[in-house]
């Protein structure tokens, strides 16, 4: 079906083209009666062609081929594009009066009306391409060296593809399709407007800046809309913006338009990015008004955002507060006077007061009615682009003709279109309103936009208020500026609408994408222990550094709690109490023994070793205090060495007392003189020797690899265990092993001496004390290894205190009992077993 229509359309175009050649010699060059002839024209040494959609609707002819094809009839004037034609004529007349630019060379023009139709556009293109035939008439001279137009990107694509093989330069004032940047396909195309690639990036920046992550998208189904929307979708994805839907339609597809409106109505996105051409936007607004769809924040593009005929009291409820990018507003000096005084007289001599019977202007009555149209000329932002395009051609021709002031230029008829293309690539000039004009490698100018907001004043009038700008020529950090305080939002609201798929995730949480949905639709998951997020909508939680941990809200890293066995906590106080209690008991025992030092029970058990043992027990109880409190370098070295040395001193004393018991009974045997080898001097030396060995082990330990304070962060993630690292584990176990060896030796000797006859054999009590001592330290090892944090230290202190109390009570409690409660047994006879038993 579409191929048949294309063939019919092609045949129709050929017929129109043939008709144009046949009729051209009988036409006038001022104003013609059909779209395929120039709407406005003037002769010159060099001509510039132009195609504008001055009318927006047309009546299509029949394609039955039963009769000669009728001409297309156009109606419904586009005020904006008619102004563009006026601007072109103004610029040309201004150049013709300029004595320094193209002196003595006149520029003519051929302005065609495309009727906003693809069919009429191709007819106009063919007419421009056939300009040589048109110039054969008696009154029409010159050759078309460049073409200004078209307004829409889709028709500009047709124009550029058609003229491309002939290297005729085409300069568009409003075609923004990125597809036209391809120099391979469009080598002779230029434009005085930036590519929509920049506008798409700017739109994404605008949406991101305003915090919208969930938008709808609609575009015109042609090269302009499809290319622009493709670029926007890419830019939006990079900015983290999700598009709920992307729909499109064309002006000739009412069914698609209704589907688009239905999608917008049912969607949850409150922000709509409309990459829509001017004509399609009018249809969309009309349909939105009919269905009374309000509350949508429209984000517009250059093509429609500053079109006043779209902004009326009837569309205010739908389009009020629209926001978008527009061409920079300019005012061309002298243009208003030209339009009001000169244009109508020159272009329409058949109008009132300038009647010429030979010209039939009845078909252009709609244009004549615009003569008194008092529109704000400064709002016509595309007029400056047309003005620049005309001057760009003039400067290119000036450089080719090597014109000099007041001199006649070279022969204009020798210029070929491809030469104009090369000259356009090199132009660089400044127009009178201050803009510099030059073309980049893609044939476009730098992107410069105003951000405008549709607002209604208190008097009921409408305005496009500038609230920011985007300038691609500036540094990336300075390109985009927006003043949100001056913006009126959709529906006349002062508060910015929200358009998100999911509510923002507060600090302390992270986003988790919902399965099967866009990335902007997510759940908020609390950060795990030890992780934080200190920003809204964090994608990931950050791990706190080593000595930090997350607070309860998971939005800040705080220093971990440092844990050690403190003097101020209950456990520490209890252990301190028992340590000092042990010291007190030992001191009392010492005082008691000292007061009874002359009694037989104290003398019989080697009072010197007893007092040394009591002193060592005091040190054992006190050394437990070094394990409590914040570990420091000195306390870590002291606690283990003091513990090791004092316990060896203690066990050495016990071992000495055991040896004394054994030697004492050996000495009672006939002929034995063993006691002379183990007298008081030998006893002292043995204790000293055993203790010095432990001192030597501790010195080596402290010299090679001493204990040191250590922040243990492995056992607990949320807190730091401040403890003393052993340094050399070999040194630690050597100290414990030596204590255990002496304790085992002492236990064996005491066990052997337990059966020796005596009323008060101390070996029995030493055996019990060593049994308790060994039991405590054997159970200490697994408890020490498995206890976490400060409980490790508590276990070690408990072992020290338990073994110390075991020695104290097992060895000294029986003696104290006799001294205090059985003084009758504290006699030499009782100890020697010579007391008489009672007879009954």
Residue, then its C-alpha position, 0 to 999 in steps of 0.5 A: x500500500x505504502x509503495x503504491x502511494x510512493x509511486x503515485x506521489x513520485x509521478x505527481x511530483x514529476x507532473x508538477x515539475x513539468x508543469x513548472x517548466x512549461x509555465x515559468x516564462x509566463x509568470x511574474x517574479x513578485x508573487x505567484x498564485x500557487x505553492x510550487x511558484x515563489x510566494x515572494x521573489x525579487x531579482x538580483x545579481x545573485x539569488x538566495x532561495x528559501x522554503x518556509x511553511x508559511x501556510x500550515x494546511x493544504x487541500x490534497x488533489x485527487x490521485x486517480x489520474x483520470x484528469x489533469x492534476x489540480x494544484x495544491x491549495x494552501x490555507x491557515x497562515x503560520x505567523x511565525x514562519x511568515x515573519x521569517x520570510x519577512x526577516x530574510x527580505x529585511x536582511x537582503x535589503x539591508x545587505x543591498x544597501x551596505x557599501x562594504x559588504x558585496x558592493x555593487x552586487x545585488x542579492x535577490x530572493x526566491x521564497x517558496x511556501x511548503x505548506x507544512x506538507x511533505x508533498x508541497x515541500x518536494x514541489x518547492x525543492x524541485x522548483x528551487x533546483x530548477x531555478x536556472x529555468x526560472x531565471x530564463x524569463x525576461x524579468x528574472x535574473x541571477x542564479x540561486x547560490x544557496x537555500x535558506x530552510x526548511x523549518x522542520x528537520x524532516x523536510x530539511x532532510x529531503x531538501x539536503x538529500x536532493x540538493x546534496x549531489x549538486x553541492x548547493x548549500x542549504x542553511x537551516x534556521x531551525x532544523x535541529x535533528x542530530x542526523x543532519x550533522x553527518x557530513x558524509x550524508x549532508x556535506x553541503x548542509x549548515x545551520x544557524x541553530x545547534x543540533x538537538x544533541x545539545x538540547x537533549x543533554x540540556x533537557x536531561x540536565x534540567x530534569x536532573x537538576x530539578x530532582x525528577x527521576x520518573x518522566x514520560x516522553x513523547x515525540x514527533x514521529x519523524x527525523x527530528x522527533x525520533x533523533x531528538x528523543x533517542x539522544x534524550x533517552x541516552x542522556x537521561x540514562x546517564x543522569x539516572x533518569x527513568x522514562x516511564x513510557x516513550x510514545x510518538x505520533x505524527x500530525x496525520x495519525x489521529x489514532x496514534x495521537x489518541x493513544x499517546x494522550x491515553x498513555x499520558x493520562x494513565x501514566x504515573x509520571x507527572x513530568x512530560x518531556x515533549x520533543x515535539x514539533x510545532x504543529x504536532x504540539x498544537x494537536x497534542x495540546x488541543x487533545x489534552x484540553x478536550x480531555x481536561x488532562x491537567x497537572x502535568x509538568x510539560x518540558x518543552x523544546x525549541x520547536x514549540x516552547x515560545x509559540x504564543x499561538x499555543x499559549x492561550x487562555x483555553x490552554x492555560x490549565x493544560x500548559x500553564x507553567x511549562x518549562x523548556x529551552x528556547x532560542x536566545x531572545x534578540x531584537x533586530x534593529x530596524x526590523x519593526x519599522x521595515x515590516x510596518x512601513x516597507x514590507x507590505x508596500x514592496x511585497x504586496x503591491x496589489x494590496x489596498x492603496x497599491x492596487x495593480x490590476x494585473x496581479x491577482x492577490x485574492x488567494x493571499x487574502x489571509x496574508x494581507x490580513x496580517x498587515x496590522x498584526x502587532x505581535x511582539x517582534x522580540x519574541x520571534x527568536x528564530x528571526x535572528x537565525x534567519x538573519x544570520x543565515x542570510x549574512x553568512x551567505x553574503x560573507x561567503x560570496x564576499x570572500x569568493x568575489x574578493x570584493x573591496x570597498x567601493x569597488x565592483x566585485x568579480x563576475x558573480x556568474x562565475x561562482x559555483x555552488x560548491x565554492x559557496x559551500x567551502x566559503x561557508x565553512x570559513x566564515x567568521x563574523x559578528x552581526x550587529x546585535x552582537x552574536x558571532x557566527x561561525x560553523x563547526x565541523x558539523x556545520x552548526x553553531x554553538x548551542x545557546x539556549x534560554x530556559x523559559x517558563x510559561x507564566x500568566x501576569x496579574x493582568x491576564x497577559x502571557x509571557x515567556x519568562x527567562x529563568x536560566x540558560x544553557x551555553x555549551x561554549x562555557x566550562x561544563x560547570x558553568x554551562x547550566x544555570x537555573x533560578x527556581x525561585x522565579x518558576x511557576x509550575x504546572x497548574x499555576x502552583x508555586x511548589x515544584x511537583x514531584x515525579x518519582x517512581x519511588x520515594x527517596x531513600x533517606x540516609x542510612x538506607x540504600x536503594x534496591x532495584x525492584x525486579x523487572x522494573x526500571x532502576x528508578x523503582x526501588x525499595x529502601x534497604x537499611x545499611x548493614x551493621x558497620x555500613x552507612x549512607x550519608x546521602x539521600x538515594x544512595x545506591x550503595x552503603x559505605x563500609x566504615x573504616x577500621x576503628x569506626x562503626x555505624x551509629x544506630x541510624x546508619x548515617x554516620x561512622x562513629x568511633x568503636x567502643x573501646x573495651x577493656x577490663x576497667x577499675x570502674x566496672x562491676x567485674x573490675x571492682x569485684x576482682x580488685x576487692x578479692x585481690x586486696x582481700x587476699x593481700x589483707x588476709x596474707x598480711x594478717x597471717x604474716x602479722x600473726x606468724x610474726x607475733x608467734x614466731x617463737x612458738x614451735x609451730x612457726x619454728x617447726x615449718x621453717x619460719x624464714x621460708x614461711x615469711x618469704x612465701x607470705x611475701x610472695x603471695x602478697x606480690x601474687x595478689x597485687x600483680x593481679x591488679x596490673x591486669x586491670x585498667x587500660x593496657x599501656x606499653x609498660x603495663x603489658x610488659x609488667x603484668x606478665x613478667x610480674x605474674x611469672x616471677x612472683x609465682x615462681x618465687x612463691x612455688x620456689x618457697x613451697x618447693x623449698x619447704x617441701x625439700x626441708x620436710x624431706x631432708x628433716x626426716x632423712x636427717x633422723x636416720x642414724x648416720x645421716x648428715x644430709x641437713x648440712x647440705x640443705x641448711x638455711x643458706x642452701x634454702x635461700x640459694x635454691x629459691x634464688x636460683x629457681x627465681x633467677x631462671x624465670x627472671x632470665x626467661x622474662x628478660x629474653x622475652x622482653x628483649x626479643x618480642x615483648x608484649x604490647x597494647x593491641x586493638x583487637x577488632x577481629x572478635x567483635x565487629x562493633x567494638x575494639x578489644x584493647x588488650x595486651x598482645x603476648x608478643x612472643x607466644x613462645x615467651x609466654x608459654x615458657x613462663x607458664x611452662x616453667x611455673x608448671x614444671x616447678x609446681x609439678x615437681x613440688x607436687x610430686x615431692x609433697x606427695x611422697x612426703x605426705x606419709x612421713x610420721x609427724x603430728x603436723x606434717x606440712x607436706x600434706x597441706x603442700x600436696x593439697x595446695x599444689x593439687x589446687x594450683x595445678x587444677x586451676x592452671x590446667x583449667x585456665x588454659x582452655x578458658x583463656x583461649x576461648x574467652x572473648x575480650x576482657x573476659x580473657x583478662x578476667x579468667x587470667x586474674x581469676x586463675x591468679x587469685x584462685x591459685x594464690x588463695x589455694x596456697x594461702x589457705x592450704x598451707x597457712x590456714x591449719x597453722x593459724x587454726x592451731x595458733x588461734x584456736x588450739x594453743x595447747x597443740x602449739x607445743x614441742x611435745x605435741x609436734x614431736x608426738x610425745x603427748x600422752x593420750x587420755x585413758x578411759 
